[in-house]
Amino acid sequence: IHDGRPVPVPDADERIRALQIFRDGLRETREDRRFIGRFRGMACRLVKGMRGAAAARRAIGAASDVAAVEAIFADFVQEASAHESTRKSALAVA
């Protein structure tokens, strides 16, 4: 809680965009071998705390290239976001 208000949680599109910004900035400063490790690490941090995050982190950690990391990350956060929206709708009805 920040100033008595809940801290906003980024949605799937915001998380995907954040990872893309990180990718673009990191690519300019790191060689490929170091780049992919840091990129996977950031993707893992961005899914932390979400439902099913452990499986996503394992898949991200096993990815060998940027495109695979981005695809796994995007699929996971969109699915998790959809699940959370469904859960919130069900709670609102109850």
Phi, psi and omega in degrees: 000135182237117181055036179082359180247145177296144177287131181295139178260128181295142177276181184301314182296322179293321178294317179297316180296321178299318179294323178295319178296316178300315179303311183295319179290320182289323181300329181287338188246351185236147172287161187305316184298316179284326182302309185296323178296314179294322181295314177300319180300316179294319178300318179296321178295324183286342177262351183304134178090351179273154179299128180081013185296328182299316179294321178295318180296322177297315180294318179297317180297332180273348182293141185256352179215167185298316182300320179294317178300313181297319180294313179298313181299310182299315179301315182295309185292328177291319178294316180296321179295318178296319179297317180295320178296318178296318180296316180295322178296318179295322179292325180292327180286325184288000000 
